[in-house]
Amino acid sequence: MVEDKGSMKFKLRIAASPSDVYHAFTSGAAFCEWLCDEAQVDARQSGHLYLWWQDGYFANGDYLELIPNEKIVFSWHGAGEPGLTRVKLTFKCVEQGAYLTLTHQGIGSESAWKKTRKQYKRSWSRALENLRSVLETGQDLRFVNRPRLGFCELQELNPAQAAEAGLPPRAGLLVRGVEADTFAAEAGLQTGDLLVKFAGLKVESLTELGSALESHRAGEKVKLGYYRGGEKLSAKARLSRCPTLEVPLQADVLAETVSKQYDRFSVELDGLLAGVSEEAAEYRSDAEEWSVKDVLAHLIATERELQAWIARRIVGQEANFVLYANQPVRIRAIISNFPTLAGLKAELKRNQAETVAIAYDLPEEFVARRQVYWRVGYILLQTSARHLADHLVQIRETLEKARQAPGGEVGRAQASEIPAETAEQPTQRWYEF
């Protein structure tokens, strides 16, 4: 990286064609594969560019110059930045790939620009490193380097709930278990602590913690702020790395792997639900908890979302995977059509079988596009392994609560009675806490 008063220049050799690199800066779906979480792109002279990140940052701009596979210039104005800048890209065909030069121009030298300049330097360095990885190997380093905190469970508490738990009356995340040999364990956190700050930012919800986590990588040291009883404490530790998911390069191998993971889940689920009554499957310890039927309906919706997302990816749309499968209106609708435990189990297995069939049938040309195939494979593996495993734990805990209910009687709340006011729950993202 070369830096002067008004600009900074990044140079990068990528083992990909200039047309592939050019496409990465002129397609909304392609932008999401390596840079941002959402994008709206009109890649023509004076066409608009809008990029958005989950942490709340966004940037607007207009394409000022477009010479296919040779040059791109667009304006840039990010949220909270002092003024308008521009990004200039040039592409050269070299042996075994392309040579990219990115120059961010018009950066002010005044003190107001200090934070923005630092952010540009850090962000473009990481983003271009990821662009090379995505185009050369398909691997998105935002997933590969994603940190894991090591909390078994975090529960959102408002000030009143915190006070009731014997903690200071302020919103935060209640720690309900810590995994050994992880960031949380190294920092010394314990069950019952109230997490209120992460890397200097307030974290009063799982969404806020997820957003704060977005800008950090495994291996970085991060400071936490938390309460233990009435005592305010802080700690610093190194972020753990998520277990690596190896995405097979062949679609049939990927499909076989996913199928085996579904089979293992099915065996465990059948064992957990053997002899469970309809009433026990509808038990909910409080209005905020899911019953077993709610969980199964959620998993059915997840498979349907996944299938639709893969179909969009095959035709070049929507890179970011956002899961709208935890909305009560969807859960109620699925349960209304499959009201019995046996019916929900059978429908879930049918949907999982369809997902496997899609994986087997991924078009050859799609599999050859590493940057899109890898993400589909990663999400398939994530869904069929970690996501299902987490919900097996949830089902086991819910059934245990039902067995321990006073007098052995389970709660009478029916699955169709999920409070309507909880319908506006946040969408689920693939955060690892």
C-alpha positions in Angstrom: 0.0 0.0 0.0 1.3 3.4 -1.0 0.0 6.4 0.9 0.3 10.2 0.3 -1.6 13.2 1.6 -4.7 12.9 -0.6 -4.9 9.2 -1.6 -3.8 5.7 -0.8 -2.9 3.1 -3.5 -3.2 -0.7 -3.2 -1.7 -3.1 -5.8 -2.6 -6.8 -6.1 -1.9 -9.7 -8.4 -4.8 -12.2 -8.6 -4.8 -15.5 -10.3 -8.0 -14.7 -12.2 -8.9 -13.1 -15.5 -9.3 -9.3 -15.7 -13.0 -9.9 -16.6 -13.6 -11.8 -13.3 -11.9 -9.0 -11.3 -13.9 -6.3 -13.3 -17.1 -8.3 -12.5 -16.3 -8.2 -8.8 -16.7 -4.4 -8.9 -19.7 -4.2 -11.2 -22.2 -6.8 -9.9 -24.3 -6.5 -6.7 -24.1 -10.2 -6.0 -20.3 -10.2 -6.7 -19.7 -7.3 -4.3 -21.5 -9.4 -1.5 -19.2 -12.3 -2.2 -16.1 -10.5 -1.0 -16.8 -7.0 0.4 -20.2 -6.1 1.9 -23.5 -7.7 3.1 -26.0 -6.1 0.7 -25.4 -4.2 -2.6 -27.5 -2.3 -5.2 -25.5 -1.7 -8.3 -26.3 0.0 -11.7 -23.0 -0.5 -13.5 -23.2 2.1 -16.2 -22.1 5.7 -16.7 -23.7 7.7 -13.9 -25.3 4.6 -12.5 -25.7 4.4 -8.7 -23.8 2.3 -6.3 -25.0 1.4 -2.8 -23.1 -0.9 -0.4 -24.3 -1.9 3.1 -22.7 -3.8 6.0 -24.3 -5.6 8.9 -22.5 -3.4 11.4 -24.5 -0.4 10.0 -21.9 1.2 7.8 -22.9 2.0 4.2 -21.4 3.8 1.2 -23.1 5.6 -1.7 -21.5 6.5 -5.0 -21.9 6.8 -8.8 -20.0 5.2 -11.6 -18.0 7.9 -13.3 -16.0 5.9 -15.8 -16.3 2.3 -17.0 -14.0 0.6 -19.5 -14.7 -3.1 -19.5 -11.9 -5.2 -18.0 -9.6 -2.1 -18.0 -10.8 0.7 -15.7 -13.5 1.7 -13.3 -14.0 5.0 -11.4 -16.8 5.6 -8.9 -17.5 8.2 -6.2 -17.6 7.1 -2.6 -19.3 8.6 0.5 -19.5 6.4 3.5 -21.7 6.9 6.5 -20.2 9.4 8.9 -17.3 10.4 6.6 -16.3 14.0 6.3 -16.8 14.2 2.5 -17.0 12.7 -0.9 -14.0 10.7 -2.3 -13.5 8.5 -5.3 -12.2 5.0 -6.0 -10.2 4.4 -9.2 -9.4 0.8 -10.4 -7.2 -0.3 -13.2 -6.8 -3.8 -14.5 -3.9 -5.3 -16.4 -3.7 -8.8 -17.9 -0.5 -10.5 -16.7 0.9 -14.0 -16.8 -1.5 -16.3 -15.0 -3.9 -13.7 -14.0 -4.7 -10.0 -13.5 -2.9 -7.1 -11.9 -5.2 -4.8 -10.0 -4.5 -1.2 -8.8 -7.0 0.4 -6.5 -6.5 4.1 -5.6 -8.8 5.8 -3.1 -8.5 9.5 -4.0 -9.7 12.8 -2.4 -9.0 11.9 1.2 -8.6 15.0 3.3 -5.5 15.7 5.5 -7.4 17.6 8.2 -7.9 16.0 11.6 -11.5 15.3 10.7 -10.3 12.7 8.2 -7.9 10.9 10.6 -10.3 8.2 11.7 -11.7 7.7 8.1 -8.2 7.4 6.6 -7.3 4.7 9.2 -10.5 2.9 8.4 -9.9 3.0 4.6 -6.4 1.6 5.1 -7.6 -1.3 7.3 -10.7 -2.1 5.3 -9.3 -2.0 1.8 -6.3 -4.2 2.9 -8.6 -6.8 4.3 -11.2 -6.6 1.5 -8.6 -7.0 -1.3 -7.0 -9.9 0.5 -10.5 -11.5 0.6 -11.1 -10.6 -3.1 -8.0 -12.6 -4.0 -9.0 -15.5 -1.8 -12.6 -15.6 -3.2 -11.5 -15.5 -6.9 -8.6 -17.9 -6.5 -10.0 -20.5 -4.1 -13.6 -19.6 -3.5 -13.0 -19.2 0.2 -14.5 -16.2 1.8 -12.1 -15.1 4.6 -15.0 -13.5 6.5 -16.2 -17.0 7.2 -12.8 -18.7 7.4 -11.4 -16.1 9.9 -14.7 -15.6 11.8 -14.0 -15.6 15.5 -15.8 -17.7 18.1 -16.4 -16.3 21.5 -17.2 -19.6 23.3 -20.4 -18.8 25.1 -22.7 -21.8 25.3 -25.7 -19.5 25.5 -26.3 -15.7 25.9 -29.6 -14.4 27.1 -30.8 -10.8 26.5 -31.7 -9.0 29.7 -33.4 -5.6 30.0 -32.6 -3.5 33.1 -35.5 -4.8 35.1 -34.6 -8.4 34.4 -30.9 -7.8 35.2 -32.0 -6.3 38.6 -34.2 -9.3 39.3 -31.2 -11.5 38.7 -29.1 -9.7 41.3 -27.2 -7.6 38.8 -26.9 -3.8 38.2 -30.1 -2.6 36.5 -28.8 -2.2 33.0 -29.3 -4.1 29.7 -26.8 -6.7 28.6 -26.2 -10.3 27.8 -26.4 -12.9 30.5 -23.8 -15.6 30.2 -25.4 -19.1 30.6 -22.4 -21.3 30.1 -18.8 -21.0 28.8 -16.9 -23.5 26.7 -13.4 -24.6 27.8 -10.3 -23.4 25.9 -12.1 -20.5 24.2 -12.0 -16.7 24.2 -14.7 -16.5 26.9 -12.9 -19.0 29.1 -9.5 -17.2 28.6 -11.2 -13.9 29.6 -12.4 -15.6 32.8 -16.1 -15.1 32.2 -18.5 -17.4 34.2 -22.1 -18.4 34.1 -24.2 -15.6 35.6 -21.9 -12.7 34.4 -23.6 -9.9 32.5 -21.7 -8.9 29.3 -22.2 -5.2 28.5 -19.3 -4.2 26.3 -17.3 -5.8 23.5 -14.3 -4.1 22.0 -15.4 -0.7 23.5 -19.0 -1.0 22.1 -22.2 -1.5 24.2 -23.8 -4.9 23.5 -27.3 -5.0 24.8 -28.6 -7.5 22.3 -27.3 -10.5 20.3 -27.7 -8.4 17.1 -25.4 -5.7 18.6 -22.8 -8.3 19.6 -23.0 -9.8 16.1 -22.4 -6.4 14.5 -19.5 -5.7 16.9 -18.0 -9.1 16.0 -18.2 -8.4 12.2 -15.1 -6.2 12.2 -12.9 -8.6 14.1 -10.9 -11.7 13.2 -9.9 -14.8 15.0 -6.5 -14.2 16.8 -7.1 -10.6 17.6 -7.1 -9.4 21.2 -10.4 -7.8 22.4 -11.5 -6.2 25.6 -14.7 -7.1 27.4 -16.7 -5.2 30.0 -19.0 -7.2 32.3 -20.7 -7.4 35.7 -20.3 -10.2 38.2 -22.9 -9.5 40.8 -22.6 -5.8 41.6 -18.9 -5.6 40.6 -17.9 -4.1 37.3 -15.0 -6.0 35.7 -13.1 -6.0 32.4 -10.9 -8.6 30.7 -8.8 -8.9 27.5 -8.3 -12.1 25.6 -7.5 -13.4 22.1 -10.5 -14.3 19.9 -10.9 -18.1 19.2 -11.2 -19.5 15.8 -14.3 -21.3 14.6 -13.8 -25.0 13.7 -12.9 -25.2 10.0 -15.5 -26.4 7.5 -13.8 -28.0 4.5 -16.0 -27.6 1.5 -15.6 -30.5 -1.0 -14.8 -29.3 -4.5 -17.2 -31.9 -6.1 -20.9 -31.4 -5.8 -21.6 -35.1 -5.3 -19.1 -35.3 -2.4 -20.7 -32.3 -0.8 -24.2 -33.8 -1.2 -23.1 -37.1 0.3 -21.5 -35.2 3.3 -24.7 -33.2 3.9 -26.8 -36.4 3.5 -24.8 -38.2 6.2 -25.1 -35.3 8.5 -28.9 -35.2 8.0 -29.0 -39.0 8.7 -27.1 -38.6 12.0 -29.4 -35.8 13.0 -32.5 -37.9 12.1 -31.3 -40.8 14.3 -30.6 -38.5 17.3 -33.9 -36.7 16.8 -35.9 -40.0 16.7 -34.2 -41.1 19.8 -35.0 -37.8 21.6 -38.6 -37.9 20.6 -39.3 -41.6 21.2 -42.4 -41.8 23.4 -42.9 -38.0 23.6 -46.5 -37.0 23.8 -48.2 -34.3 21.7 -48.7 -32.3 24.9 -45.0 -32.5 25.9 -44.0 -31.5 22.3 -46.1 -28.3 22.8 -44.7 -27.4 26.2 -43.2 -24.0 26.6 -41.8 -22.8 29.9 -42.6 -19.2 29.1 -43.9 -17.1 26.2 -40.4 -16.4 24.9 -39.4 -20.1 24.7 -39.9 -22.4 21.7 -41.7 -25.7 22.1 -40.4 -28.8 20.4 -42.9 -28.3 17.6 -41.8 -24.7 17.2 -38.2 -25.9 16.7 -39.2 -28.5 14.1 -41.3 -25.9 12.3 -38.3 -23.5 12.3 -36.1 -26.2 10.9 -38.6 -26.9 8.1 -38.6 -23.2 7.2 -34.8 -23.2 7.3 -34.6 -25.9 4.7 -37.1 -24.0 2.5 -35.2 -20.8 2.8 -31.9 -22.6 2.0 -33.4 -24.2 -1.2 -34.7 -20.8 -2.4 -31.4 -19.1 -1.7 -29.4 -21.8 -3.6 -31.7 -21.4 -6.6 -31.1 -17.6 -6.5 -27.3 -18.2 -6.3 -27.4 -20.5 -9.3 -28.8 -17.6 -11.5 -26.4 -15.1 -10.0 -28.5 -13.4 -7.4 -28.2 -12.6 -3.7 -24.9 -13.7 -2.2 -25.7 -12.9 1.4 -27.7 -15.6 3.3 -30.2 -14.2 5.7 -32.6 -16.6 7.4 -36.2 -15.6 7.9 -37.1 -18.9 9.5 -37.7 -17.8 13.1 -40.8 -15.6 12.5 -43.8 -16.8 14.6 -46.1 -16.3 11.6 -44.2 -18.9 9.6 -43.9 -21.3 12.5 -47.6 -21.1 13.2 -48.5 -21.6 9.6 -46.3 -24.7 9.3 -47.7 -26.2 12.5 -51.2 -25.6 11.3 -50.5 -27.7 8.3 -48.5 -30.4 10.2 -50.1 -30.3 13.6 -48.7 -33.6 14.9 -45.2 -34.4 16.0 -45.0 -37.3 13.5 -46.2 -34.9 10.7 -43.6 -32.3 11.5 -40.8 -34.9 11.6 -41.9 -36.4 8.3 -42.1 -32.9 6.6 -38.6 -32.0 8.0 -37.1 -35.2 6.5 -38.8 -34.6 3.2 -37.4 -31.0 3.0 -33.9 -32.2 4.0 -34.1 -34.9 1.2 -35.0 -32.1 -1.3 -32.0 -30.0 -0.1 -29.7 -33.0 -0.7 -31.2 -33.6 -4.1 -30.4 -30.0 -5.0 -26.8 -30.4 -3.9 -26.4 -33.5 -6.1 -27.9 -31.6 -9.1 -25.8 -28.4 -8.9 -24.9 -27.5 -12.5 -21.3 -28.1 -13.5 -20.8 -24.5 -14.6 -22.0 -23.3 -11.2 -19.6 -25.6 -9.3 -16.8 -24.3 -11.5 -17.5 -20.8 -10.3 -15.6 -21.2 -7.0 -16.6 -17.9 -5.5 -20.3 -18.8 -5.5 -20.1 -22.6 -5.1 -17.9 -22.4 -2.0 -20.3 -20.2 -0.1 -23.2 -22.5 -1.0 -21.2 -25.5 0.2 -20.2 -23.7 3.4 -23.8 -22.8 4.3 -25.0 -26.3 3.5 -22.4 -27.8 5.9 -23.1 -25.1 8.5 -26.9 -25.8 8.4 -26.6 -29.6 8.3 -24.1 -29.8 11.2 -23.8 -26.9 13.6 -27.3 -25.4 13.2 -29.0 -28.8 13.6 -26.8 -29.7 16.5 -27.6 -26.5 18.4 -31.3 -27.2 18.0 -31.0 -30.8 19.2 -29.6 -29.3 22.4 -32.5 -27.0 22.6 -35.0 -29.8 22.1 -33.3 -31.9 24.8 -33.4 -29.0 27.3 -37.1 -28.2 26.5 -38.1 -31.8 27.0 -36.2 -31.9 30.3 -38.1 -28.8 31.5 -41.4 -30.4 30.5 -40.5 -33.5 32.6 -39.6 -31.3 35.6 -42.8 -29.2 35.4 -44.8 -29.2 38.7 -46.6 -32.4 39.3 -45.2 -33.8 36.1 -47.7 -31.8 34.1 -46.5 -30.0 31.1 -47.6 -26.5 30.2 -50.8 -26.0 28.4 -49.6 -23.3 25.9 -50.3 -24.6 22.4 -47.9 -24.2 19.5 -50.5 -22.1 17.7 -50.5 -19.6 20.6 -47.1 -18.0 20.0 -47.8 -14.4 21.0 -48.4 -12.2 18.0 -46.4 -9.4 19.5 -43.2 -11.4 19.0 -43.7 -11.6 15.3 -41.2 -8.8 14.6 -38.2 -10.8 15.7 -34.8 -10.0 14.1 -33.8 -12.2 11.2 -31.2 -14.9 12.1 -27.6 -14.6 10.9 -24.8 -17.1 11.1 -23.0 -15.7 14.1 -20.9 -18.0 16.2 -20.9 -17.0 19.9 
